Amino acid sequence: MKNPIHLMPLILVAWSMQAGAADPLPSWNDTSPKKAIIAFVEKVTKEGSADFVPVPERIAVFDNDGTLWTELPEYFQGIFVNDRIKAMAPQHPEWKTEEPYASILKGDVKKALAGGEKALLDLVMATHAGMTTDEFDKQVTDWLATAKHPKTGRPFTEMVFQPMLELLDYLRANGFKTFIVSGGGIEFMRPWTEKVYGIPPEQVVGSTGGLKYELRDGKPVIVKTPSLVLNDDKEGKPVGIQRHIGRRPIFAAGNSDGDFQMLEWTTTGSGARFGLIVHHTDAERECAYDRKSPFGKLDKGLDEAPKRGWTLVNMKDDWAAIYPEKK
């Protein structure tokens, strides 16, 4: 069942289609990005037009961190990993002196991640590998049920962007199939994306660890292993799209240079195409960052968007609301 957070936009879209009156994107200001989105959807769904796209080919892909929900003060999966390290520490006394775990236990995340991708991979594998996918699913679900964003106090699943929820619903109401293509872990996202975004687990593409089939107590299980199969970031995103989806999208949305290749792959195909970048410019309602941010760095994409015809969404100016109303 759809999350009530975005039932209303879908109802508005349906009424708009019947009555031609309601606004399909009510949390978007009437600026150029909103106009461009609606114009694109109308032309690719109008039968007989030169830009018409058949329903099976209406594929839309969305980054998650910083595009569909907030990504600061750090990626939410990173906060989950930190919490898991602290919960597992009593079973691992060696972590008190062994990096990067020791720094996590001391609350020094910056030092813990000083080792770069290897340090992050060590943390992820230490907290994820060896358990079954069902066990991991439950850990993620239980954590999201109680964990709060450190700045707003909201549940992480309420740190989603209302305008993007409306966009997802608007596209689906017009025959699009929506996918997440994220650098985040595929198994971390799958337990909750359907409830929050209306995107089922089979339409989630993410960084992928190893899996193996085995019997435990006579029952078949899928077990997570300490290996990385796909880093679904930068060049990995088009590869993930090809592996999991098998069609080149006609619509792609991201917010950082990690999404650049996905946008490039999408918009260089034949026919009508749409690339969208969410630019975090609203320090008061969310955050303001781009070229120098350690998370969600937007540098090349900021320069290239105008040259490539990509729509740059200025959060401060183009969005009337950022988050859904508090429950």
C-alpha positions in Angstrom: 0.0 0.0 0.0 1.3 3.5 -0.8 2.6 5.6 2.0 0.1 8.4 2.9 3.0 10.9 2.4 2.5 10.8 -1.3 -1.0 9.5 -1.9 -2.4 13.0 -2.3 -0.1 14.0 -5.2 -1.2 10.9 -7.0 -4.8 11.7 -6.4 -4.2 15.2 -7.7 -2.5 13.9 -10.8 -5.5 11.6 -11.6 -8.0 14.4 -11.1 -5.9 16.7 -13.3 -6.0 14.1 -16.1 -9.8 14.0 -15.8 -10.6 17.6 -15.2 -7.5 19.4 -16.5 -7.4 21.6 -13.4 -5.2 20.3 -10.6 -1.5 21.0 -10.3 0.5 17.7 -10.7 3.5 19.2 -8.9 2.1 21.4 -6.1 5.3 21.7 -4.1 7.2 23.0 -7.2 7.2 26.7 -7.8 6.0 27.8 -11.2 9.6 28.2 -12.5 11.5 26.8 -15.5 12.3 23.3 -14.0 8.6 22.5 -13.3 7.6 23.8 -16.8 10.4 21.8 -18.4 9.3 18.6 -16.6 5.7 18.9 -17.6 6.5 19.8 -21.2 8.7 16.8 -21.5 6.2 14.4 -20.0 3.4 15.8 -22.2 5.4 15.4 -25.4 6.6 11.9 -24.8 3.2 10.6 -23.8 1.2 12.3 -26.6 0.4 9.6 -29.2 1.1 10.7 -32.7 3.8 13.2 -31.8 7.3 13.0 -33.1 8.6 12.6 -29.5 6.1 9.9 -28.4 7.7 7.1 -26.3 5.9 3.8 -25.9 5.0 2.9 -22.3 7.6 0.0 -22.0 10.4 2.5 -22.9 9.4 5.1 -20.3 12.1 4.4 -17.8 13.1 6.9 -15.2 16.0 6.5 -12.8 16.7 8.4 -9.6 19.7 8.7 -7.4 18.7 8.4 -3.7 21.1 10.2 -1.4 20.7 13.9 -1.9 18.2 13.4 -4.7 15.2 11.8 -3.0 16.2 12.4 0.6 18.8 14.4 2.6 22.4 13.2 2.6 23.9 15.3 5.4 25.5 15.3 7.9 26.6 12.0 6.2 25.0 9.3 4.2 22.3 7.7 6.2 23.7 4.2 5.6 26.9 5.5 7.1 25.0 6.4 10.3 23.4 3.0 10.3 26.9 1.4 10.0 28.2 3.5 12.9 25.3 2.5 15.1 25.9 -1.2 14.2 29.6 -0.9 15.1 28.7 0.4 18.5 26.1 -2.3 19.0 28.5 -5.1 18.0 31.5 -3.7 19.9 31.0 -5.9 23.1 31.6 -9.0 20.9 34.7 -7.4 19.4 37.1 -6.1 22.1 39.8 -5.7 19.5 37.9 -2.9 18.0 38.9 -0.6 20.9 42.4 -0.2 19.3 41.9 -1.4 15.7 41.1 1.2 13.0 38.7 2.3 11.6 36.5 0.8 14.4 38.3 2.6 17.3 37.6 6.0 15.8 33.9 5.1 15.3 33.6 4.1 18.9 35.2 7.4 20.0 32.8 9.3 17.8 35.5 10.5 15.4 33.9 9.6 12.0 36.2 11.9 10.0 39.3 10.0 11.3 37.6 6.6 10.7 37.0 7.5 7.1 40.5 8.9 6.6 41.4 5.6 5.1 39.1 6.3 2.2 37.1 3.6 0.3 39.0 0.7 2.0 38.1 2.0 5.5 34.5 2.4 4.5 34.4 -1.0 2.9 35.9 -2.5 6.1 33.2 -1.0 8.2 30.4 -2.1 5.8 31.7 -5.6 5.6 32.2 -5.9 9.4 28.6 -5.0 10.0 26.9 -6.7 7.0 28.8 -9.9 6.0 28.0 -13.3 7.4 24.3 -12.6 8.1 21.4 -13.7 6.0 19.6 -11.3 3.9 16.5 -11.8 6.0 18.5 -10.9 9.2 19.9 -7.8 7.5 16.5 -6.7 6.3 15.2 -6.9 9.9 18.2 -4.9 11.2 17.6 -2.1 8.7 13.8 -2.1 9.3 14.3 -2.0 13.1 16.9 0.8 12.9 14.7 3.0 10.7 11.8 2.5 13.1 13.7 4.3 15.9 16.6 6.2 14.5 16.3 10.0 14.2 18.1 12.5 12.0 20.7 14.3 14.3 19.7 17.8 13.2 15.9 17.7 12.7 14.9 14.8 15.0 12.7 13.4 12.3 12.8 9.7 11.3 15.1 9.2 8.4 12.2 8.1 6.2 10.6 11.5 6.7 13.8 13.3 5.5 12.5 12.7 1.9 11.9 15.6 -0.5 8.2 16.3 -1.0 8.7 17.7 -4.5 10.5 14.5 -5.6 7.7 12.3 -4.2 5.3 14.3 -6.3 7.6 13.9 -9.4 7.7 10.1 -8.9 4.0 9.9 -8.7 3.5 12.2 -11.7 5.8 10.1 -13.8 4.1 6.9 -12.8 0.7 8.4 -13.5 2.0 9.0 -17.0 3.2 5.4 -17.7 6.8 5.7 -16.4 8.5 2.9 -14.5 10.6 4.5 -11.8 13.9 3.0 -10.5 16.4 4.0 -7.8 20.0 3.8 -9.0 22.2 4.7 -6.0 25.7 4.3 -4.7 24.0 3.1 -1.5 23.8 -0.5 -0.7 21.1 -2.4 -2.6 20.2 -4.5 0.5 20.0 -1.4 2.7 17.5 0.3 0.5 15.2 -2.6 -0.6 13.4 -3.1 2.8 11.9 0.4 2.8 11.8 2.0 -0.7 8.4 0.7 -1.6 6.7 2.1 1.5 8.5 5.5 1.2 8.8 6.1 -2.5 6.4 3.6 -4.1 9.4 1.9 -5.7 9.4 -1.9 -5.1 12.7 -3.8 -4.3 13.0 -5.2 -7.8 13.3 -1.7 -9.1 16.2 -0.7 -6.8 19.8 -0.7 -8.2 22.6 -0.1 -5.8 26.1 -1.1 -4.7 26.1 -4.8 -4.4 28.0 -7.1 -2.1 28.5 -10.8 -2.6 25.8 -13.3 -1.8 25.8 -17.1 -1.4 23.2 -19.8 -1.0 23.6 -22.2 1.9 21.6 -24.3 4.4 21.4 -23.3 8.0 19.7 -25.7 10.4 18.3 -27.4 7.3 16.8 -24.3 5.9 17.9 -22.5 2.7 19.2 -19.0 3.2 21.0 -16.3 1.2 24.1 -15.1 3.1 26.0 -11.8 2.6 29.7 -12.3 1.9 32.7 -9.9 2.4 33.1 -8.9 -1.3 32.0 -6.0 -3.5 30.4 -7.0 -6.8 29.3 -3.6 -8.0 30.2 -0.1 -6.8 27.1 1.6 -8.2 28.6 5.1 -8.4 30.0 7.2 -11.3 30.8 4.8 -14.1 29.2 2.0 -12.2 25.7 3.5 -12.5 25.3 2.9 -16.2 26.7 -0.6 -15.7 24.1 -1.2 -12.9 21.3 0.1 -15.2 22.3 -2.3 -17.9 22.6 -5.3 -15.5 19.4 -4.7 -13.6 17.1 -2.8 -16.0 18.3 -3.7 -19.5 16.9 -0.5 -21.1 18.5 2.9 -21.4 16.4 5.4 -19.4 14.8 8.5 -21.0 14.7 10.4 -17.6 17.5 10.6 -15.0 17.7 12.6 -11.8 20.8 13.1 -9.6 22.5 15.7 -7.4 26.2 15.1 -7.5 29.1 14.3 -9.8 28.6 10.6 -8.8 25.5 10.8 -11.0 27.3 12.4 -14.0 27.7 9.2 -16.0 24.1 8.1 -15.4 22.9 11.5 -16.7 25.3 11.3 -19.6 24.2 7.7 -20.5 20.6 8.7 -20.3 20.6 11.9 -22.2 22.9 10.9 -25.1 20.4 8.2 -26.3 18.2 8.9 -29.3 14.8 10.6 -29.1 13.5 12.8 -26.3 15.6 12.7 -23.1 15.6 14.5 -19.8 18.4 15.1 -17.3 17.7 16.7 -13.9 20.2 17.8 -11.2 19.0 18.8 -7.7 21.2 21.7 -6.5 21.3 22.1 -2.7 21.0 25.9 -2.3 18.7 26.2 0.7 20.7 26.6 3.9 17.7 27.6 5.9 15.3 24.8 5.0 17.8 22.1 4.2 21.5 22.6 3.3 23.6 24.6 0.9 26.6 22.9 -0.7 28.1 21.9 -4.0 31.7 22.1 -5.2 33.6 21.5 -2.0 31.3 19.2 -0.1 32.6 15.8 1.2 29.2 14.4 0.5 27.3 15.0 -2.7 30.0 17.0 -4.3 28.6 18.9 -7.4 31.4 20.4 -9.5 31.6 19.0 -13.0 27.8 18.6 -13.2 27.3 22.2 -12.2 29.4 23.4 -15.1 28.2 20.9 -17.6 24.4 21.0 -17.0 23.8 24.1 -19.1 26.0 22.8 -21.9 24.2 19.5 -22.0 20.6 20.8 -21.7 20.2 19.3 -18.2 17.7 21.0 -15.9 19.3 22.4 -12.8 16.8 22.6 -9.9 17.6 25.4 -7.4 16.0 24.1 -4.2 15.7 27.5 -2.7 13.9 29.1 -5.7 12.2 26.2 -7.3 10.7 24.2 -4.4 7.8 25.7 -2.4 8.4 22.9 0.2 11.3 20.6 1.1 9.9 17.9 3.4 6.4 16.4 3.8 4.4 17.9 6.7 5.3 16.4 10.0 3.0 13.5 11.0 
